Amino acid sequence: DNSHISSEIELLKEKIIELGSKQEDGKIAVQFGVLYNATVDIFEALNGTLRAAKSRKVIDFKGQMLLKGANDNVMITLL
């Protein structure tokens, strides 16, 4: 439901701030692999939360879906 997704997105934002670092443009970003490893026990479906957050313009990343291993270096940016 919507409130569950909203709370997961809030938690995602907290984790990006906690694990990420400020980029040249002043935005905070984290590599997918770092985020995945730190949250594997927290999020049931990290990709679902990432997609929901991206569609709400909370975060941005290249591609539609990120895969562990193949996309570990993709940066997830907090908007």
CYANA upper distance limits for C-alpha pairs under 8 A (distance plus 0.5 A):
  1 ASP  CA      5 ILE  CA      6.90
  2 ASN  CA      6 SER  CA      6.58
  3 SER  CA      7 SER  CA      6.63
  4 HIS  CA      8 GLU  CA      6.72
  5 ILE  CA      9 ILE  CA      6.62
  5 ILE  CA     49 THR  CA      7.53
  5 ILE  CA     52 ALA  CA      8.04
  6 SER  CA     10 GLU  CA      6.77
  7 SER  CA     11 LEU  CA      6.75
  8 GLU  CA     12 LEU  CA      6.57
  8 GLU  CA     43 PHE  CA      8.21
  8 GLU  CA     49 THR  CA      7.15
  9 ILE  CA     13 LYS  CA      6.68
  9 ILE  CA     49 THR  CA      6.87
  9 ILE  CA     50 LEU  CA      8.35
  9 ILE  CA     52 ALA  CA      8.22
  9 ILE  CA     53 ALA  CA      6.48
 10 GLU  CA     14 GLU  CA      6.87
 11 LEU  CA     15 LYS  CA      6.74
 12 LEU  CA     16 ILE  CA      6.71
 12 LEU  CA     49 THR  CA      8.24
 13 LYS  CA     17 ILE  CA      6.76
 13 LYS  CA     78 LEU  CA      7.64
 14 GLU  CA     18 GLU  CA      6.57
 15 LYS  CA     19 LEU  CA      6.39
 15 LYS  CA     20 GLY  CA      8.37
 15 LYS  CA     35 LEU  CA      7.93
 16 ILE  CA     20 GLY  CA      5.69
 16 ILE  CA     28 ILE  CA      7.78
 16 ILE  CA     29 ALA  CA      7.17
 16 ILE  CA     30 VAL  CA      6.62
 16 ILE  CA     35 LEU  CA      7.66
 16 ILE  CA     78 LEU  CA      7.72
 17 ILE  CA     21 SER  CA      7.83
 17 ILE  CA     28 ILE  CA      7.01
 17 ILE  CA     29 ALA  CA      8.28
 19 LEU  CA     30 VAL  CA      6.97
 19 LEU  CA     34 VAL  CA      8.03
 19 LEU  CA     35 LEU  CA      7.57
 20 GLY  CA     28 ILE  CA      6.41
 20 GLY  CA     29 ALA  CA      5.54
 20 GLY  CA     30 VAL  CA      4.73
 20 GLY  CA     31 GLN  CA      8.11
 21 SER  CA     28 ILE  CA      5.74
 21 SER  CA     29 ALA  CA      6.21
 21 SER  CA     30 VAL  CA      7.10
 22 LYS  CA     26 GLY  CA      6.06
 22 LYS  CA     27 LYS  CA      6.01
 22 LYS  CA     28 ILE  CA      4.85
 22 LYS  CA     29 ALA  CA      7.00
 23 GLN  CA     27 LYS  CA      5.97
 23 GLN  CA     28 ILE  CA      6.39
 23 GLN  CA     29 ALA  CA      7.21
 27 LYS  CA     77 THR  CA      7.29
 27 LYS  CA     78 LEU  CA      6.81
 27 LYS  CA     79 LEU  CA      7.27
 28 ILE  CA     77 THR  CA      6.37
 28 ILE  CA     78 LEU  CA      6.05
 28 ILE  CA     79 LEU  CA      8.49
 29 ALA  CA     75 MET  CA      6.60
 29 ALA  CA     76 ILE  CA      5.82
 29 ALA  CA     77 THR  CA      4.66
 29 ALA  CA     78 LEU  CA      6.54
 30 VAL  CA     34 VAL  CA      7.39
 30 VAL  CA     35 LEU  CA      7.18
 30 VAL  CA     75 MET  CA      5.96
 30 VAL  CA     76 ILE  CA      5.87
 30 VAL  CA     77 THR  CA      7.18
 31 GLN  CA     35 LEU  CA      6.87
 31 GLN  CA     72 ASP  CA      6.82
 31 GLN  CA     73 ASN  CA      5.78
 31 GLN  CA     74 VAL  CA      5.97
 31 GLN  CA     75 MET  CA      4.96
 31 GLN  CA     76 ILE  CA      6.56
 32 PHE  CA     36 TYR  CA      6.36
 32 PHE  CA     66 LEU  CA      8.02
 32 PHE  CA     68 LYS  CA      8.41
 32 PHE  CA     71 ASN  CA      7.27
 32 PHE  CA     72 ASP  CA      5.46
 32 PHE  CA     73 ASN  CA      6.64
 32 PHE  CA     74 VAL  CA      6.08
 32 PHE  CA     75 MET  CA      6.58
 32 PHE  CA     76 ILE  CA      6.86
 33 GLY  CA     37 ASN  CA      6.57
 33 GLY  CA     68 LYS  CA      7.05
 33 GLY  CA     69 GLY  CA      7.73
 33 GLY  CA     71 ASN  CA      7.69
 33 GLY  CA     72 ASP  CA      4.41
 33 GLY  CA     73 ASN  CA      6.90
 33 GLY  CA     74 VAL  CA      8.37
 34 VAL  CA     38 ALA  CA      6.73
 34 VAL  CA     72 ASP  CA      7.84
 35 LEU  CA     39 THR  CA      6.55
 36 TYR  CA     40 VAL  CA      6.04
 36 TYR  CA     46 LEU  CA      7.95
 36 TYR  CA     68 LYS  CA      7.97
 39 THR  CA     43 PHE  CA      6.69
 39 THR  CA     46 LEU  CA      8.46
 40 VAL  CA     44 GLU  CA      8.31
 40 VAL  CA     46 LEU  CA      8.21
 43 PHE  CA     49 THR  CA      8.40
 45 ALA  CA     49 THR  CA      6.98
 46 LEU  CA     50 LEU  CA      6.56
 47 ASN  CA     51 ARG  CA      6.53
 47 ASN  CA     65 MET  CA      7.00
 47 ASN  CA     66 LEU  CA      7.28
 48 GLY  CA     52 ALA  CA      6.64
 49 THR  CA     53 ALA  CA      6.56
 50 LEU  CA     54 LYS  CA      6.50
 50 LEU  CA     59 ILE  CA      8.20
 51 ARG  CA     55 SER  CA      6.59
 51 ARG  CA     64 GLN  CA      7.96
 51 ARG  CA     65 MET  CA      8.01
 52 ALA  CA     56 ARG  CA      6.82
 53 ALA  CA     57 LYS  CA      6.76
 53 ALA  CA     58 VAL  CA      5.67
 53 ALA  CA     59 ILE  CA      6.35
 54 LYS  CA     58 VAL  CA      6.24
 54 LYS  CA     59 ILE  CA      5.46
 54 LYS  CA     60 ASP  CA      6.03
 54 LYS  CA     61 PHE  CA      8.24
 57 LYS  CA     79 LEU  CA      7.41
 58 VAL  CA     78 LEU  CA      6.68
 58 VAL  CA     79 LEU  CA      5.89
 59 ILE  CA     76 ILE  CA      7.16
 59 ILE  CA     77 THR  CA      5.86
 59 ILE  CA     78 LEU  CA      4.99
 59 ILE  CA     79 LEU  CA      5.65
 60 ASP  CA     76 ILE  CA      6.34
 60 ASP  CA     77 THR  CA      5.73
 60 ASP  CA     78 LEU  CA      7.19
 60 ASP  CA     79 LEU  CA      7.41
 61 PHE  CA     74 VAL  CA      7.60
 61 PHE  CA     75 MET  CA      6.65
 61 PHE  CA     76 ILE  CA      5.42
 61 PHE  CA     77 THR  CA      6.92
 62 LYS  CA     74 VAL  CA      7.62
 62 LYS  CA     75 MET  CA      8.30
 66 LEU  CA     70 ALA  CA      8.29
 66 LEU  CA     71 ASN  CA      6.09
 66 LEU  CA     72 ASP  CA      8.48
 66 LEU  CA     74 VAL  CA      8.48
 67 LEU  CA     71 ASN  CA      5.80
 67 LEU  CA     72 ASP  CA      7.88
 68 LYS  CA     72 ASP  CA      6.45
